[in-house]
Amino acid sequence: MSAPLPAADLQPPSFSRKTESCHIYGCMIWDAHMKTTLDLEERILTEAKKRAALEGVSLKALVEDALRARLLPVPRKQARFRLKLPVVRGERAPAVDVADRRVLHDFMEDRE
């Protein structure tokens, strides 16, 4: 049986660049970033740089956000809510003038 490794050897290696999106699996390092070249119209590139500067983000972050927004699935619109009230068959309302308290009172007494 071999001796246990010192704690310093168990620490992940340090990188000179950000490792936020690097995933370390055993001895293999998977970098989630990919470099590519985009051929953009000059006008669009200029507008993107201006927008990135106004928002205080990098051009890379702006392009990633734009791609994410375009590639995410569009949520389905829900059908408009319609309230369906039940129809209850009942008795015909009595022909009593509810503004006349005396007549209404007499009607209520006769019903009991």
N, C-alpha and C positions, 0 to 999 in steps of 0.2 A: 504494500500500500504506500502510495507516495504522500509526501508531506503536504498539508494544505497550503494554498497560495496565499501570499501576503495580501492584505486588504488593498494596497496600492495597485497590485496587478489586476484586481477585480474591477477597477474603475474603467469606464469607457475611455477610449483614446480622445485626446482633445484635438479639435480641428481649428484651422486658422479662419475658416468661414463659418457662417451660422449653420447650426445643425438642427434647426427646428424641424425641418422636414426630412431629415435623414433617419432611417430606421436601421437599427443594428440588430442583426439576428446571428448570434454566435460569433463567428469570425467574419461574417459577410456584412457588408454595408450596402444598403440599397438607398440610393439618392433619388428622391422623388422629384427633383427638378430636371428639366430637359431644356436644352438650348435649341433655338430655331431662329430662322431669319424670316421676317415678314417684309414683303414688298408693298409699301403703302403709298397712297397718293400723297404728294407733298402737303396739300391743303389739310387732309385728314390728320397727318402726322403733326402738323403745326398746331391744329386745334387740340389734339390730344395732349401735347406738351403744355399748352396754355392751361387746359383743364386740370392736369396733374399738378401744375404749379399753384393754381388757385386753391386746390383742395389740400395741398401740402403732402402729396403722396408721390411716389416714383411713377415713372411712365409704365414700368413693368406692372406695378400694382393696379394702375388704372386699366391696362389692357386685360389683366387677369380678371378683374371685377366685371369688365364689359363682356368678356367671354363667358364667365360664369352666369351672368344674367341672361345671356342669349341661349346658353346650352341647358339651363335648368328646365325641368318640365313645367309647362304652364298649368297652373291649377285649374281644374274644371269649374266653370261657373255653376253655382247651385241654382236650381229652379226657384223662381220667385215664390215666396211663401204666400199661400192662400189659406185663410181661415175658413174651415167648413163647419158651419153651425148645424147642429142636428135639428130636424123638423119634428116637432112633437104635436101629435094630434090631440086636441083637447076639446073642452066644451066651449060653446059659443059664449062670448062675454055677455053678461046681463045688460039689458037696456036700462041702465040706471045712470042718472046724471050725478057724477061723482062730485060736482061742484055744490050740489044741494045736500048738506049734511043730514038734514032731517030725513030725506028720502033714502039716503045711503044707510043711515042708522036703522031705519025701519026694515030695509032689505036684509041687512045683516042679522037682525033679530028674527026675522021670518025664516031665515036659513037654518037657524039652530034648532 
